[in-house]
Amino acid sequence: MPDLETMRHSASHVMAEAVQHLFPDAKYGVGPAIENGFYYDMELPRPLTPEDLEEIEAEMRKIVAEKQSYARSEMSREAAKEFFAIRNQPYKVEILNDLDADTDTVSIYQQGDFVDLCRGPHVETTGEIGAFKLLNVAGAYWRGDEHRPMLQRVYGTTFPTQQELDDHLWRVEEAKKRDHRKLGPELDLFSISEDVGPGLILWHPKGGRVRIAIEEFWRKAHFDAGYDIVFTPHVGRAELWKTSGHLENYKENMFSSMDVEGQEYFVKPMNCPFHIEIYKTRTRSYRDLPLRWAEMGTVYRFERSGVLHGLLRVRGFTQDDAHIFCRPDQVEDEVLAALDLTLFIFRTFGFNEYEVYLSTRPEDKFVGDPDAWDKATESLRQAIQRRGLEYHVDEGGGAFYGPKIDIKVKDALGRPWQCTTVQFDFNLPERFDLSFIGEDGKKHRPYMVHRALLGSLERFFAILVEHYGGAFPLWLAPVQAVMIPIADRHLEHAESVAKRLNRVGLRADVDSRREKVNFKIRDAQMQKVPYMLVIGDREVEAGSAALRSRTQGDLGAKPLEEIEQMLLHQVGAKE
C-alpha cells in the first residue's frame, strides 16, 4: 500500500483533473500533500460554491473508477516552458523560470488528459487514492504575496479506507464543537477586546474560578516537590536584557521600550533574568544546591497579529516557569524529578498519552563546551529512559544555549499539544557570571535548567477546554453545583444551601430567574454544570435536595449533608 503522503499528493492531481473537466480554462498553481490532506491552488473563472465541490467530487469518482495510470516523462526546461505556455498555464511557466539555472530537465506526470509539472512520486493508478472528501475553499495569494493574484485553494483529504476517512471527519467536526474560541464566550470563561488590544486576554469570573483551581493545585504540587515560589516585576531595565542577550537575539519579539526617568525599560518576555538576579543576591555554597524556584510569571511577547489564535497564541500570558540551579552531579536527578512532576500533573488533569522529544546540539550555532553538551544531553536521555518513556530524537533541534526535552500531551481527540519544556542553559550562567563555592573552596559554575510544565496558563486552559469540550471534571468546574428553587418562596432556602456549600470550599450558585424548572435544568446542562440541586417544599422541610447529575440524570432526593460530603470527596479525589 502506498504511503499516505504519496496517496494525498496523487489525490490532488485527480482533483485538478476533475476541475479541468468542469472548468477547461482553469490555471493551476501548486497542489501538495499536507498534514491530514491536500490542496490545489487554482485560478478559476468564478468563485466555487459548495455545489461545485460536490460536482468535482463526483467527477473525481469517475476518474478513480477508470484507474488511470500516472505516467512520468521528462522534458528540457525550455520545452516544458513552451509546453505549459501553449496550454495557457502561466503559473507553471513562472515556476519553471524560477528553477535553478543548472536545472536542465524537469519531470512531467500525466493521468488521463491532465498533465502537470511535478517531481512525484505518485501511486500506480488513480484507483489507489483511497476514500476522499473535498472539505472547503479558501483564498490564497500566489506564492503568499499579497501583491500577486488571489487564487482559490481547494482543500481535501484522503485515507486508505472509508472508515478511516469517516473517523477523521468525525474528529474534525468534534474539534469544531470543542474549539475554545467558541466555547469560551458560550460558557462565559474569557474574552478578547479590540479596545484592550489583540492577544490580550480578559478572564471572566467563571474562567477565573478555573484558573484559581489550576494555580492552587500547581502551587501545592510544587511545594510538595521541593520548590519555592518567587515573584518578580513585569518590567526591567534595558541593561538587564542586554546582559541576558534578549536585546541581541530576541528584540523583534519584545514590546517597544518605555522611558522611565531617562532610563530605558522593557516589559519582560521571560522570567529567567529575574530569577538569576535573586540567585546573585548572596554567595551560594554547594550545600545550598539545588535551588528550585517557580513562578506564575506574566510575560509579554510581540506576536504579529496574523499568528494570534485565541488563547493558544497571545501577546500577554502567564508562564508556569521554574529555574533549577544545581551542581553537575545533580542534573540527572533534577531532570528526572521534573519529569515525574510533569507526568503527575498531566495525569491529574486527565492526560495520559504523551509524545516525548529529545533535542540535541545544533551543528553550527551553539554556546558552551561540546563535552558539557554531551553530558547534559546524556542526562536528559537517561532521565527519559529511567522512566520508561518512548521518545523521539530531534537531532540538532536544541536551542543554541542547551539541549532540551519537549513533551506534547494528547487530548481526547488524539491531537498532540506542546506543553512541557525541560531545557539546559549554558548561556545565562556564563553571561551573568553565576557561581557557587564548591567543596574545594573554589568558585564553580552552576548548571541552570529552565522548566515550564503547563507552558502557559492561557494555552493550557485552551487545551483543557477542548480536551473536555467545556465539561470540566467536578474539581475544575467553574460552577460545581447550581441551586434551582422551584418557586420564589424557595429562593431564600436555596441561597442558604449555596452559602453552606461555598463555606466548605465548593463553588455553588443559585439560579434565581423566574423561569420554569425544566428550562433552568436545560440551561445548567448547556452550561455544563456537574450537579443541579432542585429545591421545593418537600426539600425545604426535609433539609434535602432533588439531586441531578450532568452525566447521570436524576439521582433522587438526598440529605444536604450527604450531598455535601459526596461533592467534597469527588473534589478531593480530583474527579
N, C-alpha and C positions, 0 to 999 in steps of 0.2 A: 504493500500500500504506500502511495506517495506521502511525503511529509506534508503537514498542514500548510506550511508557508507556500510550497510549490502548488498545492491544490488551490489555495486562495488567489495566488497570482494568476493561475490559469483561469480561474473563475472571472477575474477582472477582464480578461480577453474575451471570454464568452459574453459578458455583459456588453462590452464595446461592440462586438459583432451584432448583438441584438439591437443596440441603439442604431447602428449603421443601417440595419434593415428598416427601421422605423423613421430614421432621420438621415437620409443619404448625404446631406450636406454637413454632417457633424464634423467638427475639427477636434482632434484628440491631443491632450496634454500628456499626462503620465498616469499610470494605473498600477500602483504597487500593492503588495500584501502588507497588511498592518496587523497589530495586535488585535485579535478577535475578528479579523475580517479583511476587507479590501476596499479600495475605492478607485474611481477613474474620474479625472478632471476633463471636462468637455465643453466646447463652445457649441451651443445649440441655437436653432432659430427662435426658440421661445422658452420661457421657464417651464420646467417639468412639473406635473401635478401628481398627486397620489395615484390617480387613474393611469397615468403614463407608466409609473413604476410597475403596476400590475401588468400592463401590456408588455413591458420589457421583460418581466419575469416569464410571462407566457412564451415569448419568443426564445428566451434562454432555454426553456424546457424542450423546445423543438430542436435547438442546436445540440443539447445534451443527448437527446434521443437519437440523433444522427451519428453520434460517436465519431465526430470529425477528428482527424489526426492533426497534431501540431507538427508542422514541417519546418525545420530550421534550414536556413540558407545564409550565405554570406555575400556582401556586396562591398565594392570600394566605397569609401565615404562620399566621393563625388557622385558616384552612380546613385547612391542612396538619397542624396540631396535632390537629384533630378527626379528620382522615382517619387518621393513624397511631395515635391513641388508640383508635379503634374497632377497629383491627386488632391491638390489644394489642402495640404496639411502643414501650415506654416510653423506650428509648434514643434513638429518633428524636425523640420529643417533647422530651426533655431538650436535644438538640442545637438544636431549634427555639427553645426557651425561652432558650437562651444566645446566640442571634444578636444582633447589634447592634440597638438599639431602632429604628433608622431602616430596618431591613430589612422591606419591606412584602410582597414576593413572593419565592417560592423556586421552584426548578426540580425537577421530578419526572421520573424516567425509568422506562419500563416496557418489559420484553421478556417475551413470553408472559404468564404470570399473576403475574410478580414485579414489584413496584413499589417504587422506592427513592427516598429523598431524596438528590439528587446534583447537583453542578454540571456534571458531564460534563467533557469530551466523551467520546463513545463511537464505536465502529466502526458501520458501517451496519447489519450484521446479525450474529447470533451465529456465522454461518458464517465470519466473518473473524478469529476469535480465534487461529487458528493451532494448532500442536501444543502440547498442555498436559500437565501432570503435577501431581498433588497430592503434596506432599512429607511433611508431618508436622503434628502438632497440638501446641500449647503452651498453657500457661495465660497469661492476660493480664488484669491488673486493669483494670476500666473506667476509661478516661482515666488510666491509670498510677497510680491512687490505691489503696494497699493497704487502705484502709478501704471501698472500693467493691466491688461483686460481681466475682468471678473469672469471666471468660468463657473460652471455648475459641477459640483463634486457629488457624485452618486456613491453612497456607501452601501455595502452589502456584507454578508458573511456566509461562510460555508463550513460544514462539518462533515466528517465521513458518513454519519448516519443521521436519519431524521430524528431519532431520539436525542442524539447529542445536540442537534440544532434546536429542538423544542426545549431542552433543558437550558440552553444558552439564552434563548428568547425569554424564557420564564425569569431567568436571573436578571436580564436587562429590565424587564417590566417591574420586577420586585425592587430592583435598585432605584427605579424612578419613584416608587412609593415610599422608599426609605430615605430618600435624599434629604439630608439635614437642612438644606436651604428651603425645602418645602415644609418639613415637619417643625422646624424652629419657630416660624411665625404661627403655624396652626396650633402648636402646643404652648405658645406664649413663652418661649425659652430665651430668645435673643433677637436682636435686630441690628441692622446696619443703616445708618442715616447719612444721606448725602450732605446734610448740613454739618454733621460732625466730621465726615470725611470717609472715603472708601477704605476698606481694610481695617477699620477701627470698630471694635465690637461693643455693643451695648448689651450687657447681661440683664435680663429681666428677673423679677423676683423668683419665678419658678426655676429659671436656669441657674440663678444664684444659689438656690437650695441644693441643686445637684452638685454645683461646684464646691460648696462647703462640705458636702458629704465626701467628695473625692479628696479634697485637701485634708480633711480630718483623718481619713484613713491613711493617706500618704504620709502625713506627719508621724502618726503612731508607728507605721511600718518602718520609717527611717530612724526614729528614736530606738525602736527595738533592735535595729540592725547596727546600732553604734554610731549614728550620725548626729552631728549638732546642726541646728538651724541658724542661719545667719540672715541678715537683712542689709541690703546695700542701696545707695541712691539710684535715681533714674538718670542722672547726668554726671559727667566727669569732664575735667579739663582736657584740652587738646593734647597736652603733654603726655597724659596717661595713654591715649590712643596712639600717639607716636611711638612710645616705648613698646606697646603691645604689638605694633605692626599693622593695626587696623587701618590707620590713615594711609599706609603704603599699599596694603593689599586688599582692603575691603571698603574703601571710602565710597565707591559707587553704590553700595548697599546701605549707606548710612544717611540719616537725615542731615540737612544742612546745619551748619554750626549756628550758635547763638552767642551774642556778645553780653558778657556779664562783667561790668565794671572794668572794661578793657581787656578782659580775658576771654579766650575762645573756649566754648564748651560744646559738647555733643551729647545728645541723648544716647543711652547705651544700646548697642546692638547685641552685646553679650555681657555676661556677668563675670567672666574669668578674671579680668584685671582687678576687680574689686576684691575678690577672694584672695588674690595674690597679695594685695596691699594689706589685708588682715594678717596674712602669714608673716609679712615683713615687720610687723609691729614689735616683734621680740625675737631674741635668739632662740632657735629651735634645736633641741637635742635629739639624738637618735632614739632616745627613750620616749620622746613625745609622739613619734610617728607610729602608725599612720594617723593623719588628721583627715576626718571625713566631714566636709561642710556642704550642706544642702541649702537651697534657697528656691522658693517660688518667686522668681525674679521676673518682673515685667520688662521686656526689651522691645526695641523699635527698629525695624528694618525697612528701608525704602524699596518696596516691591513695585514694579511697574504695574499700572492699572490693568493692563491686558492679562496679567497672570493671576490677579486676585481671584479667589474662589471660595466664597462662603467663609467658613471657619478654617478651611484647610490651608489657605494661603492668605495671610493677613499682614498688616503693617505694624500692629502692636499686639504682642502676645505674652503670656506668662509661661516661662520655661521652667520645668521641674529640674532645675540644674543642680549639679553637685560636682565638687572637685575633691579629689583624694590626693594628698601629699604623702608620699611613702618612700621607704628605702627600696633599693633594687631587689633585695631579698624578700620583700613583702608583696611584690607586684602580683604574682600569680594568685596568691590567696585573696588579694583585694579584688581582682577581676572576677574570681570565682564567686566571691560574696556578692558582687554587683549582679552577676548573672542569676544567682539564687534569689536575690531580692526582686529582680525583674520578673522572673517566672512566677514567683509568689504573687506579685501584684497583678500580673496579667490573668492568672488563673482566678483570682478573687473577682476580677471584673468580668469573668466569663469567656476569656480567650484561652483556648487550649491547643491551638495549632500555630506553628511559627515557621518562618524561614530565617535562617541564620547565615550571615555572610562575614567572612574574614578578609579584610582589605589590607594588602601588603604594600611595601615601599615602592613609590613611583621610580621609574628608571632614571630620570634625569633630575627633576627639581625636588629636592628634599633637604632638610636640615638634620644635623646630628650625625653621629658616628654610625657607619653601616653595621658594625658589630652590635651596637646598642639597639639598632632597629631589629636585627635578627633575634636578639634576646627578648625584646619586647613582643615581637610577633609570635615567638615560640610560647611566651607566657600566655598570650591570648589563646593560641591554639590549644595548649594544654588545659586551660580552664574550660574551653568548649568540650574537649574530649572527655575530661573528668566528669562532666555532667551528661555524657552520652548523647549529645545533641548532634544531629546531622547538620552539616554546614557546607556552604559553597565558598571557594576561594576566589576572591576578586583580585587577580594579580595586578599589582601596580595601582590599585584603587584607593590606597590610603591617602590621607591629606599630606601636604608637604611637611607637616610637623609631627606625623606619627601614624602608626597602624591603628586599625580600629575594628570593632565588632559592631555590625548593624543587625538589628532584629526587626523583622516585619511580622505583625500579627495577622492572622486570617480571621475575617469576620464570618457571620452566619452564612454569607453567600460565597464564601471561599476566596474573597478578594484580599490580597495582601496589602497592608498599610505599614509604611515605615514609621517606627516609633522610637525604639531604643538605639542609642549610640554609646558605646564604651570606647574611649579614644585616648591613646597615649599622646603626650605632647613633649617633644624635646626642645621646642622653640621658646615658649614663655619662661620656663625656669632659667634659661640662658639669658634671655632679654632682660629679665628683671633681677638677674644675679641672685637667685634663691640658693639658700644653703642650709645645712644642718650640721651640728657638731657631732662627729662620729665617735665611736668607742675609742678611737685612737687620738681623740682630742683635736683632730683636724677638720677643716671645712669640706663638706661633700655636697654634691648637687642632688636634690631630691628628684624623684620621678613624680610627674603630675599626670593624673588621669581625669579627663573630662568625662562626665557621665550624665546623660539625660535618659530617663526611663520612659515616661509618657510622651516625651518630645515637647509638647506644649499643651496647656490645658485646653486651649481653643481647638486645636487639631484633635486631641484625644476625645474631647466632648463630642465633636462631629462624628468620630468613628463609633463612639458608644451609641449615639442616636441612630446611626444607620445599622449597627450591629443588632440592636434591639427593636428597630423600627419604631422608636419612641416609647415602646412599652418597657420601661426600665424595671429591673427587679425591685422588690419592695425596699431594700436598703438604700437604693439610689433614687427612687421615685420622688419627684418634687412634692407631690401630694400623695401621701401613703394611704389616707382614708378620708372620705368625704361624708359628712353627716347630711342626711336627706330627711328633713322633717316633712311629715305628710300634710300638716296644716299649720297655720300661723301659731296656733296655741302650743305647738310642739317645738317652736323655734328656740325658746329660752332653754329648754332641756337639751336640745341638740347642741347649742353653744356651750353649755356646761360640760357635755361629754367631750366636745372638741378640746376645751381647755384642759380637761383631765388627761387626754392623750398627749397634748402638747407638753404638759408639765413633766411627763416621764420621757420626753425626748422624741416622740413621734411627730410627724408632720401631718396635721389634720386640719381640714377646712370645713365650712358649713355652706351648703347651697341654700341660701335664704330666698331665692327667687320665687315669685308666685306662679310657679309652673306646676304641671301635673307630675306626679312621682315618676311615671314611666319616661317622661321627657327628661327629667333630671338623671335618671339611671342611664338612658341612652347617651346623654351628654358626657356623663362621667366615663362611660365606656369609650367614647370618642376621644376624650382627653387622657385615656389610658391610665386611669386611677386604679390601683390594685384592689382596694376594698371600698365598699359602699355600706354605710350603716343607716338603714331606714328606721325612722323613729315615729311611732304613733301613740295612741292612748295606751295600748297594752304594754308597749315597751317602756313608756314613762313610768307606769305603775309598777312594772316588774324590775326596773333597773337593767333593762336589756336592750338589744337592738336586733333587727332582722338583718343578718349579715349577707352581703353579696360579694362574690369574688369576680374579678375581671376575667379570669380564665375558667372558673368552675361554676359560675352562676350562683343560684340561690343556695346558701348554706344553712338557712333556718335561723330561728331566734336563738341568741346566745347571751348569757350574762356579760355585762360590760367587763367584769374582772377577767373572764375567760378570753374575751376578745383582746383586751389589753396585753395579757400575757402571751397570747399566740403571736401577736404582731411584734412584740419585743423579742420573742425567741427567734422569729424569722429574720428580723433586722440584725440581731447578734450573730446569727449564722450566715449573714451576708446572702440571704435568699431573695 
